[in-house]
Amino acid sequence: VANKPKYRLDHVILQRYPTFEAAVEELDDALNMVYLFGAMAQNKRIRQRRIENCMRLAREWEGYVAHERRLRKTFISIKGVYFQADILGKAVTWMVPHQFTYSTPKDVDLRVMLSFLEFYESLLGFVLYKLYADAELSYPPQHIPVGNTYPCGFSFKPAPAQLALGGPGEEAGMDGPSNGKGAARDALDEEERKRVAAVEKRMGAIARRDAQEREQDGGEGSNA
């Protein structure tokens, strides 16, 4: 649809989670939803691009947990593998479904689930950016070939890096076959840069607001 309205959920996230700790406390549902749709098969209601974005967020989360050694507990069940990580002193628990192709039940209203997923994708993007920034890591991380010594196929460096969307051995900006894949990848890279810039702007606003609140709290304490 050419006239489809465009909107962002940044303001909704900032209103719902006044502090970063509050956002971390509700990561459980966000991670469960992202991992679930990352294991889904493409159909008319679930587009491939949405599945790939969920898989990307899941890899970035796993990369941070592995790099910072935050994993505390694991448990295997019939449904999948449960993980628990310690993030800012809070226990974050999520489930990774077993690696099977899951079909969508016909009696499930995907419209409601996709609405929640859209919100959770934005929330997880904010949280990952802040976690990477606090760990002095570049975000998004740079993809490197499989079979390396880094966890989850990412290179964690303090220098700015872009996420290469190609497969093993491919890097962003390299010339590929003249079948339109290079142009599509460049378009996605540009969209990723815009998304990161928007997140940086919003996180800066959060940091300034937190600093102002701390100054006000300190002033009130001294007056008391």
GIJOPE-V778639 format. One line per field, one symbol per residue. ss: DSSP state (2 for helix, 1 for strand, 0 for the rest). burial: + if it has 9 or more other ideal C-beta (glycine too) atoms within 8 Angstrom, else -. A space follows every 50 residues. Layout:
ss = ???
burial = ???
This chain:
ss = 00000000022222220002222220222222222222010000000222 22222222222222222200111111000111111110011111111000 01000000022222222222222222222222220000000110000000 22211000000000000000000000000022222222222222222222 222222222222222222222220
burial = --------++--++--+--+-+++-+++++++++++++++-----+---+ +-+++++++++++++++--++---------+++++++--+-+-++++--- -+-+-----+--++-++++++++++++++++++-+-+++++++------+ -+++++----++++-+-----+---+-----+--+--++--++-++-+++ -++-++---+--------------
